[in-house]
Amino acid sequence: MIDLRSDTVTKPTPEMRTAMAEAEVGDDVYLEDPTVNRLQERAAEIFHREAALYVPSGTMGNQIAIKLHTQPGQEVIVEATAHIYEFEMAAMAAISGVLARPVAAPDGILDWERICAAIRPKIYYHAQTGLITLENTHNMGGGSVYTREQIEDICNRAHEAGLPVHLDGARIFNAAVSLGTDVASLTQACDSVMFCLSKGLAAPVGSMLVGSKEFIERARSVRKMMGGGMRQAGVLAAAGLIALEQMPKRLAEDHQNARLLAELLRETPGLKLDPSKIRTNIVIVELTNKDLDSETLALRLKEQGVLVSVVNAKKVRMVTHKDVDREQVIRAAEILHRMLS
Ligand SMILES: *Cc1c(COP(=O)(O)O)cnc(C)c1O
């Protein structure tokens, strides 16, 4: 099977397995797991922040940040196809008592003009805007990327308006590699950042939340409240450390493969895509043949050994990652091309 459904399907490397088996551990609720502590220290260093917290999932990291940045009854500005809005079970309403204010933007990339128009005036009978969230790379935007300048423009103006900005940086290393920059400078202007170890970085479990010391101390309490206090989590953090230190440098290969996939599909009848828009490891293609829907295409591809994910009735997503190589990408493109020709 050539599994292009997501970079979450990546399996831990042999080096990760060894590190997991040999990890020094302790009770992390007592702050006594040396491997978790080291992972948190390294994440904070790499992002030039005071502190970091290991969390079981990206969703939990995002939701902890939302809870800490907001008060019940407030609104949170999110891009209309953002992970926080589309794939997190309305958790911000259930957990933090806040309402999402979705704002659509081309390729998922917001700008201040669009955000500003959605900020509530400071009038006592309006719900007040409490937080702005950004997503970099933007998953449903096809792995699109915010530049440092775009993020800083939004953050500076948000801060002038008294609003914090949380970054859903599930794939922030993909963004940094694509821009040829480092994650610290790319994310510096944001008040908090969540990133995933479990996607293209190939750790089996876990995400990180980074921010100020005070923010992370409060985040640790909210993590416990949500049931995310873990014990000998060092066996997982050991893989996370390798993900953080070793894996970002190979992401460029995934980006090349995604671009190659898009180039190979450029001439395929019934597919609409723009290879020049492929910046990272995500390729979203639109089906233009009215007789073919995504579910049917995905099923037929599965029979031929290729797995893709269905975005909606007319869009499928393919994600490149360390467990699909160039040859497999070429084969997947050939199968798709043959099927549609
Ligand atoms: C995967 C992902 C998350 C977090 O997902 P979990 O499955 O909860 O770890 C958050 N944001 C984006 C953009 C993602 O792609």
The ligand as an ORCA input file, in Angstrom:
! r2SCAN-3c Opt
* xyz 0 1
  C      -3.132     17.114     13.056
  C      -3.400     18.533     13.321
  C      -3.653     18.999     14.632
  C      -3.641     18.128     15.859
  O      -4.152     16.888     15.672
  P      -4.101     15.687     16.737
  O      -4.577     14.567     15.885
  O      -5.028     16.060     17.816
  O      -2.709     15.516     17.211
  C      -3.861     20.346     14.797
  N      -3.828     21.187     13.763
  C      -3.573     20.792     12.514
  C      -3.483     21.789     11.420
  C      -3.370     19.454     12.244
  O      -3.130     19.063     10.981
*
